[in-house]
Amino acid sequence: MFETFDSKKSRYASVGVVSSLPGELIDSIWYIIDLDLKGLIPLDNMLSFDLINNNGRVTMQFSQEDNDVEMGIDLPFGFSNEFPQEVYAYDDGSRQTILLPSEIRQR
């Protein structure tokens, strides 16, 4: 078994994510994984992040399947209705990718 979301492995964002989220929000997902989640709870290879409008700012709501732990992280970035409602971080053992829900189905 490999350690999920090892920060030393290659990290990417899909074309769909890059075209729908600003870079600072993409980077924030990796920071949340590394600084807020790793070592706190066991992580599956698929993590879910809902993007929530919190008075005009973004809140990232973390969850993962088969685990009751959820966490909301308030970010200092402006919210846009153009943002996807949800993104996933996926670790296949050799690389990690942030994907839109529609891109998960394609894998």
Phi and psi in degrees as GROMACS dihedral restraints (atoms count N, CA, C in turn):
[ dihedral_restraints ]
;  ai    aj    ak    al  type     phi  dphi    fc
    3     4     5     6     1   -93.4    20    10
    4     5     6     7     1   156.7    20    10
    6     7     8     9     1   -78.7    20    10
    7     8     9    10     1   121.6    20    10
    9    10    11    12     1   -73.4    20    10
   10    11    12    13     1   144.2    20    10
   12    13    14    15     1    55.1    20    10
   13    14    15    16     1    47.5    20    10
   15    16    17    18     1   -72.7    20    10
   16    17    18    19     1   122.6    20    10
   18    19    20    21     1   -66.6    20    10
   19    20    21    22     1    -9.8    20    10
   21    22    23    24     1   -85.4    20    10
   22    23    24    25     1    -8.7    20    10
   24    25    26    27     1   -87.6    20    10
   25    26    27    28     1   163.3    20    10
   27    28    29    30     1   -63.6    20    10
   28    29    30    31     1   138.8    20    10
   30    31    32    33     1  -127.6    20    10
   31    32    33    34     1   139.8    20    10
   33    34    35    36     1  -140.1    20    10
   34    35    36    37     1   167.8    20    10
   36    37    38    39     1  -131.1    20    10
   37    38    39    40     1   139.8    20    10
   39    40    41    42     1   -67.1    20    10
   40    41    42    43     1   164.6    20    10
   42    43    44    45     1   -59.5    20    10
   43    44    45    46     1   -40.5    20    10
   45    46    47    48     1   -62.2    20    10
   46    47    48    49     1   -40.6    20    10
   48    49    50    51     1   -68.9    20    10
   49    50    51    52     1   -46.4    20    10
   51    52    53    54     1   -60.8    20    10
   52    53    54    55     1   -34.5    20    10
   54    55    56    57     1   -82.7    20    10
   55    56    57    58     1    -9.6    20    10
   57    58    59    60     1  -119.3    20    10
   58    59    60    61     1    -8.4    20    10
   60    61    62    63     1  -130.8    20    10
   61    62    63    64     1   141.3    20    10
   63    64    65    66     1   -67.6    20    10
   64    65    66    67     1   153.6    20    10
   66    67    68    69     1   -54.8    20    10
   67    68    69    70     1   -36.6    20    10
   69    70    71    72     1   -66.6    20    10
   70    71    72    73     1   -29.4    20    10
   72    73    74    75     1   -75.3    20    10
   73    74    75    76     1   -37.1    20    10
   75    76    77    78     1   -62.8    20    10
   76    77    78    79     1   -47.9    20    10
   78    79    80    81     1   -60.3    20    10
   79    80    81    82     1   -36.4    20    10
   81    82    83    84     1   -61.9    20    10
   82    83    84    85     1   -35.1    20    10
   84    85    86    87     1   -62.0    20    10
   85    86    87    88     1   -45.7    20    10
   87    88    89    90     1   -63.9    20    10
   88    89    90    91     1   -40.5    20    10
   90    91    92    93     1   -63.1    20    10
   91    92    93    94     1   -42.2    20    10
   93    94    95    96     1   -61.0    20    10
   94    95    96    97     1   -45.2    20    10
   96    97    98    99     1   -60.3    20    10
   97    98    99   100     1   -50.0    20    10
   99   100   101   102     1   -71.5    20    10
  100   101   102   103     1   -41.2    20    10
  102   103   104   105     1   -97.7    20    10
  103   104   105   106     1   -28.1    20    10
  105   106   107   108     1  -109.1    20    10
  106   107   108   109     1   -25.7    20    10
  108   109   110   111     1  -108.2    20    10
  109   110   111   112     1   -46.5    20    10
  111   112   113   114     1   -57.5    20    10
  112   113   114   115     1   131.2    20    10
  114   115   116   117     1    85.0    20    10
  115   116   117   118     1   -16.5    20    10
  117   118   119   120     1   -90.6    20    10
  118   119   120   121     1   -45.9    20    10
  120   121   122   123     1  -137.8    20    10
  121   122   123   124     1   153.0    20    10
  123   124   125   126     1   -66.7    20    10
  124   125   126   127     1   133.4    20    10
  126   127   128   129     1  -106.3    20    10
  127   128   129   130     1   133.0    20    10
  129   130   131   132     1   -75.0    20    10
  130   131   132   133     1   178.6    20    10
  132   133   134   135     1   -85.1    20    10
  133   134   135   136     1    -1.4    20    10
  135   136   137   138     1  -130.9    20    10
  136   137   138   139     1   118.2    20    10
  138   139   140   141     1  -116.2    20    10
  139   140   141   142     1   144.2    20    10
  141   142   143   144     1  -112.6    20    10
  142   143   144   145     1   138.2    20    10
  144   145   146   147     1  -131.2    20    10
  145   146   147   148     1   116.3    20    10
  147   148   149   150     1   -88.6    20    10
  148   149   150   151     1   138.4    20    10
  150   151   152   153     1  -100.5    20    10
  151   152   153   154     1   117.0    20    10
  153   154   155   156     1  -116.1    20    10
  154   155   156   157     1   140.0    20    10
  156   157   158   159     1   -80.9    20    10
  157   158   159   160     1   114.2    20    10
  159   160   161   162     1  -117.6    20    10
  160   161   162   163     1    84.9    20    10
  162   163   164   165     1    55.7    20    10
  163   164   165   166     1    43.5    20    10
  165   166   167   168     1    87.5    20    10
  166   167   168   169     1    -3.2    20    10
  168   169   170   171     1  -115.1    20    10
  169   170   171   172     1   162.9    20    10
  171   172   173   174     1   -89.5    20    10
  172   173   174   175     1   132.2    20    10
  174   175   176   177     1  -114.5    20    10
  175   176   177   178     1   128.6    20    10
  177   178   179   180     1   -96.3    20    10
  178   179   180   181     1   120.5    20    10
  180   181   182   183     1  -102.8    20    10
  181   182   183   184     1   108.4    20    10
  183   184   185   186     1   -84.4    20    10
  184   185   186   187     1   141.5    20    10
  186   187   188   189     1  -157.0    20    10
  187   188   189   190     1   165.0    20    10
  189   190   191   192     1  -145.9    20    10
  190   191   192   193     1   149.3    20    10
  192   193   194   195     1   -60.0    20    10
  193   194   195   196     1   145.1    20    10
  195   196   197   198     1    62.4    20    10
  196   197   198   199     1    27.0    20    10
  198   199   200   201     1  -144.9    20    10
  199   200   201   202     1   131.9    20    10
  201   202   203   204     1   -80.8    20    10
  202   203   204   205     1    -9.1    20    10
  204   205   206   207     1   -74.1    20    10
  205   206   207   208     1   126.6    20    10
  207   208   209   210     1  -131.8    20    10
  208   209   210   211     1   152.0    20    10
  210   211   212   213     1  -147.4    20    10
  211   212   213   214     1   132.4    20    10
  213   214   215   216     1  -104.8    20    10
  214   215   216   217     1   129.6    20    10
  216   217   218   219     1  -119.2    20    10
  217   218   219   220     1   116.8    20    10
  219   220   221   222     1   -79.0    20    10
  220   221   222   223     1   132.8    20    10
  222   223   224   225     1  -116.9    20    10
  223   224   225   226     1   154.7    20    10
  225   226   227   228     1   -85.4    20    10
  226   227   228   229     1    19.0    20    10
  228   229   230   231     1  -103.2    20    10
  229   230   231   232     1   145.6    20    10
  231   232   233   234     1   -66.7    20    10
  232   233   234   235     1   144.6    20    10
  234   235   236   237     1   -91.4    20    10
  235   236   237   238     1   146.1    20    10
  237   238   239   240     1  -131.8    20    10
  238   239   240   241     1   138.9    20    10
  240   241   242   243     1   -66.1    20    10
  241   242   243   244     1   -11.5    20    10
  243   244   245   246     1   -79.0    20    10
  244   245   246   247     1   -15.5    20    10
  246   247   248   249     1   -67.0    20    10
  247   248   249   250     1   149.1    20    10
  249   250   251   252     1   -65.1    20    10
  250   251   252   253     1   151.4    20    10
  252   253   254   255     1   -73.1    20    10
  253   254   255   256     1   -26.2    20    10
  255   256   257   258     1  -149.0    20    10
  256   257   258   259     1   143.7    20    10
  258   259   260   261     1  -134.4    20    10
  259   260   261   262     1   159.4    20    10
  261   262   263   264     1  -121.2    20    10
  262   263   264   265     1   145.9    20    10
  264   265   266   267     1  -108.3    20    10
  265   266   267   268     1   126.3    20    10
  267   268   269   270     1  -124.3    20    10
  268   269   270   271     1   132.0    20    10
  270   271   272   273     1  -116.5    20    10
  271   272   273   274     1   113.9    20    10
  273   274   275   276     1   -94.0    20    10
  274   275   276   277     1     5.7    20    10
  276   277   278   279     1   104.1    20    10
  277   278   279   280     1   -25.0    20    10
  279   280   281   282     1  -120.7    20    10
  280   281   282   283     1   -26.4    20    10
  282   283   284   285     1  -146.5    20    10
  283   284   285   286     1   161.0    20    10
  285   286   287   288     1  -123.0    20    10
  286   287   288   289     1   137.7    20    10
  288   289   290   291     1  -138.2    20    10
  289   290   291   292     1   139.4    20    10
  291   292   293   294     1   -95.0    20    10
  292   293   294   295     1   128.0    20    10
  294   295   296   297     1  -132.0    20    10
  295   296   297   298     1   155.9    20    10
  297   298   299   300     1   -81.4    20    10
  298   299   300   301     1   156.6    20    10
  300   301   302   303     1   -54.3    20    10
  301   302   303   304     1   -38.4    20    10
  303   304   305   306     1   -65.8    20    10
  304   305   306   307     1   -27.1    20    10
  306   307   308   309     1   -80.9    20    10
  307   308   309   310     1   -22.8    20    10
  309   310   311   312     1   -66.3    20    10
  310   311   312   313     1   -42.7    20    10
  312   313   314   315     1   -61.9    20    10
  313   314   315   316     1   -25.5    20    10
  315   316   317   318     1   -78.4    20    10
  316   317   318   319     1   -14.4    20    10
